[in-house]
Structures are given as C-alpha cells and as structure tokens.
Amino acid sequence: MAVQRKVEPSVGNLDALMELVEEIADHVRSHPLAGFPQARCTEVANEPVYAADHLEELRQFTSVLTLTYRVWR
C-alpha cells in the first residue's frame, strides 16, 4: 500500500502526510479485510518512512506500507 502526493517539501506538509500514513497503518492493524474477514494484519512495515529521492527529485511524497496478513481458521 502506498501514499503518494505532489508536495512542496516543507515540515508542515511532511508532518501531515506522515500522520496520514500512521492513521492508515493503525486502521489496517485494527480492522479485518472486508472481503476476507478471517485474515488479520500481523505486521506493518514502513521502511524507509518516505522516499527522500522522490521528494528531492520529483517533489513527490512517497511512503510505502508493507502489510503481512495471517488467516486464522
């Protein structure tokens, strides 16, 4: 899952986008998948937090969440 947005690289803009990424991570941790309720998110990784090269070269914020789901039966 990724969050991308064209942005002016200021502290306020980056803080707001990082807050959005954290909200998404919190949501997927606590809510089952709508189409597959047996699956639960067991791990959320966000490394690197955002792509510095995208910000510098493209003026684009890019943050990728890697989600791991497990199924309990």
N, C-alpha and C positions, 0 to 999 in steps of 0.2 A: 504494500500500500504506500502511495507517495503523495506528498503535498508539494505542489509547485505553484509559484506565482511570480510574475514580473514585479520587481520591487526596487525602490531606492534603498540602498544598503545603510539604513540608519538603525540605531539601537532600538528605537520605538517600534519600527516595522519588524525587526527580527524578533523582538520580545513577543509581539502579538502573534506572529506565525508560530513561534516555538510553543506558545500557550495552546494554540490550536492543535498542534501535533500531540502535546501532552493530553489534551482532552480526548482526542481520538484514541490514543493508547489506553486511557482509563476506561473509555466506553467499550472497546473490544475485550478488555480483561473481564468486565463485569456483565456482559450481555452475550447470550448464545447466538449463534448464527440463525437467522430467521428461517432459512431453508434446510437447516441441518442441526436441530436443537440438541442432539446427542454430543456434538463437538463443543469443546471448551478451549478457550485460549489459555495455554500454559506458559507461554513466553512471548515477550515483546522485546525486540532489539532495535536500537536506533543508533547505529554506528556507521559513519560519523553522524553527528547530530544534524548537520546540514552540509551540503557540498560547497565548500569555500570557493572552488574554481568556478562553479556555476554563478555564484554571487559576483565574483570579480569580473569574469569574462562576459557573462550573459545578462548581468543584473537580474538574476533569477534565483529565488529561494527554492531549494530542492531538499527535501528531507524524506528519507525512506524508512518506513517501519517494516520490519520483518516479523511476521506473526507465525507462531507454532501452535497448531491445534491438535488436540487428542480427543479420541472418541471413547466414551465410557458406555458399556452395554450392561 
